[in-house]
Amino acid sequence: MDSLAVAATSPGAAGPHGRAPAEGAPDAFGPGGRVLLRACEAAAVAGALVFTVLVGMSIVSITGRKLWAAPVPGDVELLQMCSAFAASSFFAYCHLNRGDVKVDFFTERLPDRWVHGLDAAGSLLVGLFGALIAWRTAAGALMVGAAGETSMILGVPLWIGQALMVPGFVLLALAGLYMAAWHWRRARAEARP
């Protein structure tokens, strides 16, 4: 079954209140949501690849340092810059697939309408937070770039590491706003008699 159409087709397949399972994307992504999901998937895959390369580089550097006194030059600098990008690239995909940490203890007995309303509010906050972090990270990258700061060993401009985080946070903002609208529509649909 396509990951975009994780519809609860039988009562046993649905989560509490008949909602789609937490491990799947919402069951009613429209064309815009599918494009957003694909962009978030691509960012998450890029982040995973970067983390994989960083692990390989760390193994080579540690082995080289211990056995031959020859670590990878600037390994810590590369690790810091690249892991910041990689970490920021997962948030949006996680949010679109309802992978956020939630405490459902208080809402499990509420009607679907209320749960979707609360999820809409939470997603709106995620979207606003993503937009704020994207804005401030971009502003910080511009300031660091204007100052001309570079890393100590490799001489890589530090603004690059900050700027690479911005797309992940922009995607998080879009994912949060999209999911807020999605949950809001579901809450309104549940409220209709």
Secondary structure, 3 states (H helix, E strand, C coil): CCCCCCCCCCHHHCCHHHCCCCCCCCCCCCHHHHHHHHHHHHHHHHHHHHHHHHHHHHHHHHHHHHHHCCCCCCHHHHHHHHHHHHHHCCHHHHHHCCCCCCCCCCCCCCCHHHHHHHHHHHHHHHHHHHHHHHHHHHHHHHHHHHHCCECCCCCCEHHHHHHCCHHHHHHHHHHHHHHHHHHHHHHHHHHCC
